[in-house]
Amino acid sequence: MTRIQDDLFATVNAELLENAEIPADKPRISAFDELVLKNEKNLAKDLAELSQNLPTDNPELLEAIKFYNKAGDWQAREKADFYAVKNELAKVETLNTFEDFKNNLTGSVAKFDVRLSSLD
């Protein structure tokens, strides 16, 4: 056991450090993060259930369900053609300077408003 005067953090948080499980895809976990994960699971469960019985009286919810289903269709996503995205990335890969960026990407799919300002 660590003495409080040797390591306050380890002493105060000993139980947490011993028992906390950090998900493999997360750099940390906190009470807030646990709430976020719980809410994500609840939302996914609710949308999956609603997908079986689509609501007709709430167009916004219907769109959310459609988006959830489309985003979760991994087979379709694997087969999807990312031609437009690949074209945009090809443009980015040719850039070498900030001037190249200003001259070539300001009219792309993602609109950029490039302004230089001084730090006076």
Buried (B, 14 or more C-beta within 10 A) or exposed (E): EEEEEEEEEEEEEEEEEEEEEEEEEEEEBEEEBEEEEEEEEEEEEBBEEBEEEEEEEEEEBBEBBEEBBEEEEEEEEEEEEEEEEEEBEEEEEEBEEEEEBEEEBEEEEEEEEEEEEEEE
